């Protein structure tokens, strides 16, 4: 019976409040609004939105902390594989870039290009960031 | 309570209200609160559990009476007189099950009471006061037209959640 399946689904799939709460705590939310005694009074839509945003921020933070290692990995990969074997730094980052945070701003790229053109950056740095400006 | 780092996400500006006449209103958040969703899920589980019990009994009757499960299920939901003769030997079991049937009215009253506890405000003289101590008895005194209006507000507040598409309301016996 289809109705039976629907009932089973209702019984087995409901919001895991403990998981949502611990996710927020794990993501570093310490605001009084989210304390256990207030948690049940917070709009669900807001809770989900905050959890999503914090998760995204955490991923970006982990990526940021991994950039140096990823760049080194790129260099090693390039050195071992030869010039033809180039790989994007994102390949070595733990999380994929989100669609929203789409890299450097145009103004930043223009400034870096200006610095490169006027030899204001050490060649080693130029070598490391060159691929991202292309 | 002092404003917190995140409060302004939804508390900033003038709060929105759903007017229920001149002296009563409900705060609108554009979403159900966690406690309200928890209550609704608890009610849905209760209804689902009851429906499964009815299905289980319908199967038992169908086997004993050599009729289809759907037929037995439909008969169980029919009036007491209609099912009485056919299911005489199961009457005790049927009556016990039907007595445990979750009342739609009780569930609505429970949710409406919770909405008033969490969001209600009443005009006392010139001052709006929160109705945190709203009771089920208070809800029972509300006219049915107002209850219907509150249910409409609930749907409105739930709009965004529904659009995200869980909509897993079971169509079990009421």
Contacts between the chains, C-beta under 8 A, distances in Angstrom:
chain1	res1	chain2	res2	distance
A	1	B	55	6.3
A	1	B	69	7.0
A	1	B	70	8.0
A	1	B	73	8.0
A	3	B	51	6.6
A	3	B	55	7.0
A	3	B	170	6.7
A	3	B	171	6.6
A	3	B	172	6.5
A	4	B	52	6.7
A	4	B	55	5.4
A	6	B	48	7.7
A	6	B	168	6.9
A	6	B	170	4.5
A	6	B	171	7.3
A	7	B	48	4.0
A	7	B	49	7.6
A	7	B	51	4.9
A	7	B	52	5.0
A	7	B	55	7.6
A	7	B	170	5.2
A	7	B	172	6.6
A	8	B	48	7.7
A	8	B	52	7.5
A	9	B	168	5.9
A	10	B	44	5.3
A	10	B	45	6.3
A	10	B	47	7.8
A	10	B	48	4.0
A	10	B	168	5.7
A	10	B	170	5.4
A	11	B	45	5.7
A	11	B	48	5.2
A	11	B	49	6.6
A	11	B	52	7.7
A	13	B	168	7.1
A	14	B	41	4.4
A	14	B	44	7.6
A	14	B	45	6.8
A	15	B	37	6.4
A	15	B	38	7.4
A	15	B	41	6.3
A	17	B	34	6.8
A	17	B	38	6.4
A	29	B	6	8.0
A	31	B	4	4.6
A	31	B	5	4.9
A	31	B	6	5.2
A	32	B	1	7.2
A	32	B	2	7.5
A	32	B	4	5.1
A	33	B	4	4.6
A	33	B	5	8.0
A	33	B	6	5.5
A	33	B	7	6.0
A	34	B	6	7.6
A	38	B	1	8.0
A	39	B	34	6.2
A	40	B	33	6.9
A	40	B	34	4.7
A	40	B	35	3.8
A	40	B	38	6.9
A	41	B	33	5.7
A	41	B	34	7.2
A	41	B	35	6.5
A	41	B	118	6.4
A	42	B	33	6.6
A	42	B	34	5.7
A	43	B	10	6.2
A	43	B	29	4.3
A	43	B	30	7.0
A	43	B	31	3.8
A	43	B	32	7.1
A	43	B	33	5.7
A	43	B	34	7.8
A	44	B	31	5.4
A	44	B	32	5.6
A	44	B	33	6.8
A	44	B	34	5.6
A	44	B	37	5.2
A	44	B	161	6.6
A	45	B	29	7.9
A	45	B	30	6.5
A	45	B	31	3.4
A	45	B	160	5.5
A	45	B	161	6.5
A	46	B	9	6.1
A	46	B	10	5.4
A	46	B	29	7.7
A	46	B	31	6.4
A	47	B	34	6.4
A	49	B	9	7.9
A	50	B	6	6.7
A	50	B	9	7.7
